[in-house]
Amino acid sequence: MSGARVLEEQQRRIDELIAALAALDDTRARDMAQALLQVVLELHASGLARLAEIVTETDGADGPIVARLMRDKQVSAVLLLHGLHPQDLASRVEHAVEGLRAPLGAQGVRIELVDTREDLVRVRLAGVLTGKHVTPADVQNDIERAIFEQAPDVARIEIDGMPDVNVHELRFVATLPTS
């Protein structure tokens, strides 16, 4: 199983367990389990914070080790969980949009970042979609995937100006009636 799939499965399982914990009838057991979870999370957060300090002191804030850790989805997700990610939301979203410019440009589309907030990221597209085998839904999926990978803490993405398909790129096949 890939690292991304393992992370998704772990996140799903955590959500299930938290829901099951919240549904417990035994309030004393529920409160104790929640307190235990909180202490474990605080222990992990303090250890990760110290680890981040050591790496930054050794490698520098923009060093290759820090850059590699930020590209790792599992590391990035854990740092976000504990509020320790060294890049702010706007920087992570800008990085995602920057990475989309070349592939979208090759398809005849320009992308511009309009707004970045935790509850909403808004991008604007311009151009005419000219790539073969590419649909507006493909473009939307690519944009959402790229932004959510860099900034899973974003609640929603709005895409203004979804391009039309260049009809000159479409191929129609006519069928003649048979008699």
Secondary structure, 3 states (H helix, E strand, C coil): CCHHHHHHHHHHHHHHHHHHHHCCCCHHHHHHHHHHHHHHHHHHHHHHHHHHHHHHHHHCCCCHHHHHHHHCHHHHHHHHHCCCCCCCHHHHHHHHHHHHHHHHHHCCEEEEEEEECCCCEEEEEEECECCCCCCHHHHHHHHHHHHHHHCCCCCCEEEECCCCECHHHCCCCCCCCCC
